[in-house]
Amino acid sequence: MSPARAVLAPATLAASRLSSRRPSARPAGGAASTSARPRSRPVDDALRCRASSATGPATEREVFQDAEDRVIRLATTLNAYEHVAFTSRATNMGTYVYEQLALVPERYRHLLIDELTDRGLTNCWFVAGLLYKIKLAEREATGPMDISNDLEAYQERLEMLRERGERGDGKKTEDEAAYEPGVDDDDAYQHLRDAETATTDVAKSRAQKKLERRRVAAAAARAGVQVFEGRAANVPGGPFVNRFQKVLYPSPTDDTGGAWHGRVVLKKPRFVETFLPLYFRSNDTLERFLTVPATGEACDLSLDYQNPPYLESDMPPDMSYPSRRTDGVADAPAYGVGDGDDDDDRVDTRVWWPIPKLPPPPFDTLVDYLRPLGPGVYAGKGWRGGGRGDEFLTFLLVRRVDVAEEDLEGDDA
């Protein structure tokens, strides 16, 4: 395949592809939900933060502490759900957990992964299944509570930022140019000037972090892929074995716009992923709800490893050659700007796409099924035998937020 596929698609084509996907997220068996879930904005975070005082809006530290407290209380409930269930019959716990996670700023929802026990991770699958026990109109009275809409909303965010950043001449945006030395554009250096002229070290650090954040967001928008951090339950070996990522992107060859492709990123040496790339494709999300063949349980999305995307035309449209990577930042702040953590954790946001291969056992007949636990948070369980065989792994996925709502608002300013 020609490297020309690595060239960015025109914004009009991206918008067309996105609009063709949007109808797939509508309910098939009831009234369509047209209301979108409210966006998480910094001002909303401050208003929701119980730590805010009458003297002024909550600081980022207070927002973080409030989010952490809410997540810990939710994790405690999920970890001990067998006991809580007897006292919560008047409340649908699936709806309650979803709404509580929606109140947590999206940049802090990743905290849930570390607070859950293996039992809590297993309970997440059951609790998410309670959403299917209530009528669709009641379930979505305040907005969609499904994976399809959630994936589409974040993908639209990526597309919007990408369209705003493109100039049509292949040049970098001003924010990216400002980050790199050797650029003579005075406007491009404005962010660096802000950092240099800041009156305190804290202000300088904040301005520099904001610049780094913009760079991460611009690269993520160009890549056009969604990265989810995952943790599996009851896997011996701890975080060295049970942590992984699932990366999804819209199928480039799907005319209806309802299918997604992706792969599992194992946090192992590169030669392991060369032999075990673990690609998957989803069902068409025009099917609003699915049923697990082995158990009859309801779910939203399936990830099938039996017939993975195999052709180069199935790969992410913006994958570069010969590196086979989508764009990203090699040394990005782990959780964005101002997460309330004093650690300077770093992460590589680039994604490598090794040459696809048919998966070996036990992944050769594996199908994962996903349920929504909260916005950007999915409970999953796998079955072998094409979904008709033995149960495999239970896991939780939480979206890594590379493009936040404030990144879009900053472009409008």
Buried (B, 14 or more C-beta within 10 A) or exposed (E): EEEEBBEBBEBEEBBEBBEBBBEBBBBEEEEEBEEEBEBBBBEBBBEBBEBBEEEEBBBBBBBBBBBBEBBEEBBBBBBBBEEBBEEEEEEBBBBBBBEBBBBBBBBBBBBBBEBBBBBBBBBBBBBBBBBBEBEBEEBBEBBBBBBBBBBBBBBBBBBBBBBBBBEEEEEBBBBBBBBEEEBEEEEBBEBBEBBEEBEEEEEBBBBBBBBBBBBBBBBBBBBBBBBBBBBBBEBEEEEEEBBBBBBBBBBBEBEEBBBBBBBBBBEEEEEEBEEBBBBBBBBBBBBBBBBBBBEEBBBBBBBBBBEBBBEBEBBBBBBBBEEBBBBBBEEBBBBBBBBBBEEEEEBEBBBBBBEBBEBEEEBEBBBBBBBBBBBBBBBBBBBBBBBEBEEBBBBBBBBBBBBBBBBBEBBEE
